[in-house]
């Protein structure tokens, strides 16, 4: 770790850029994740119990995809596709 002297309040960079850094810091602002996001849909969380061999087959199907997705996303897509096939989606 390099040790240097403390920067003065009026460094040459502050003067040349025309930005009052102290005022900018005092102004503040928002931070990432500070706002609540509106839900896309009303989402119901559920617990699904599946046989281990079925979970293994799902994971293998996910691994074969060109772009990886979560198991949850795969299950949601499978449920949607099943409903579409039955004419319910």
Kinemage of the C-alpha trace (Angstrom):
@kinemage 1
@onewidth
@group {chain A} dominant
@subgroup {mainchain}
@vectorlist {calphas} color= white
{ca unk a 1} P 0.000 0.000 0.000
{ca unk a 2} L 1.445 3.312 -1.050
{ca unk a 3} L 1.417 6.132 1.444
{ca unk a 4} L 1.139 9.661 0.177
{ca unk a 5} L 0.240 12.978 1.571
{ca unk a 6} L -3.372 13.957 2.053
{ca unk a 7} L -4.878 15.779 -0.907
{ca unk a 8} L -5.716 19.393 -0.303
{ca unk a 9} L -9.284 20.631 -0.710
{ca unk a 10} L -8.483 22.591 -3.844
{ca unk a 11} L -6.483 20.237 -5.980
{ca unk a 12} L -5.570 21.298 -9.517
{ca unk a 13} L -7.947 18.647 -10.928
{ca unk a 14} L -10.924 20.220 -9.155
{ca unk a 15} L -10.153 23.674 -10.486
{ca unk a 16} L -9.549 22.580 -14.057
{ca unk a 17} L -12.704 20.480 -14.322
{ca unk a 18} L -14.956 23.197 -12.940
{ca unk a 19} L -16.723 20.658 -10.689
{ca unk a 20} L -17.277 21.436 -7.039
{ca unk a 21} L -16.707 17.946 -5.666
{ca unk a 22} L -17.710 18.883 -2.119
{ca unk a 23} L -21.070 20.217 -3.338
{ca unk a 24} L -21.603 17.108 -5.436
{ca unk a 25} L -20.933 14.862 -2.450
{ca unk a 26} L -23.252 16.910 -0.213
{ca unk a 27} L -26.013 16.734 -2.830
{ca unk a 28} L -26.063 12.957 -2.557
{ca unk a 29} L -28.157 10.797 -4.785
{ca unk a 30} L -29.766 7.440 -5.135
{ca unk a 31} L -27.963 4.148 -4.876
{ca unk a 32} L -28.471 0.881 -6.671
{ca unk a 33} L -31.399 -1.065 -5.267
{ca unk a 34} L -32.691 1.921 -3.346
{ca unk a 35} L -36.016 1.946 -5.111
{ca unk a 36} L -38.622 -0.734 -4.754
{ca unk a 37} L -39.415 -2.369 -8.046
{ca unk a 38} L -43.013 -2.879 -9.004
{ca unk a 39} L -43.729 -6.558 -9.548
{ca unk a 40} L -44.182 -7.599 -13.155
{ca unk a 41} L -46.994 -9.934 -12.130
{ca unk a 42} L -48.446 -11.059 -8.872
{ca unk a 43} L -46.026 -13.902 -8.143
{ca unk a 44} L -46.951 -16.814 -5.885
{ca unk a 45} L -44.041 -18.594 -4.235
{ca unk a 46} L -44.489 -22.346 -3.972
{ca unk a 47} L -42.484 -25.331 -2.839
{ca unk a 48} L -42.243 -28.235 -5.260
{ca unk a 49} L -41.110 -31.671 -4.171
{ca unk a 50} L -39.755 -33.774 -7.029
{ca unk a 51} L -38.036 -37.136 -7.182
{ca unk a 52} L -34.248 -36.852 -7.285
{ca unk a 53} L -34.006 -38.568 -10.679
{ca unk a 54} L -36.471 -36.042 -12.178
{ca unk a 55} L -34.449 -33.134 -10.791
{ca unk a 56} L -31.332 -34.727 -12.287
{ca unk a 57} L -33.060 -34.952 -15.695
{ca unk a 58} L -34.146 -31.318 -15.453
{ca unk a 59} L -30.576 -30.276 -14.620
{ca unk a 60} L -29.295 -32.267 -17.609
{ca unk a 61} L -31.824 -30.548 -19.883
{ca unk a 62} L -30.706 -27.172 -18.557
{ca unk a 63} L -27.040 -28.070 -19.167
{ca unk a 64} L -27.801 -28.867 -22.823
{ca unk a 65} L -29.203 -25.388 -23.482
{ca unk a 66} L -26.941 -22.910 -25.297
{ca unk a 67} L -27.720 -20.303 -22.640
{ca unk a 68} L -27.974 -21.428 -19.033
{ca unk a 69} L -31.109 -20.624 -17.058
{ca unk a 70} L -32.130 -21.325 -13.485
{ca unk a 71} L -34.026 -24.435 -12.528
{ca unk a 72} L -36.900 -22.186 -11.464
{ca unk a 73} L -37.022 -20.560 -14.919
{ca unk a 74} L -36.913 -23.971 -16.591
{ca unk a 75} L -39.836 -25.201 -14.477
{ca unk a 76} L -41.837 -22.035 -15.211
{ca unk a 77} L -41.235 -22.444 -18.964
{ca unk a 78} L -42.186 -26.128 -18.796
{ca unk a 79} L -45.421 -25.325 -16.958
{ca unk a 80} L -46.248 -22.607 -19.486
{ca unk a 81} L -45.527 -24.945 -22.415
{ca unk a 82} L -47.713 -27.651 -20.869
{ca unk a 83} L -50.586 -25.192 -20.498
{ca unk a 84} L -50.118 -23.999 -24.083
{ca unk a 85} L -50.291 -27.591 -25.294
{ca unk a 86} L -53.589 -28.060 -23.481
{ca unk a 87} L -54.929 -24.791 -24.825
{ca unk a 88} L -54.989 -23.191 -21.393
{ca unk a 89} L -52.211 -20.609 -21.750
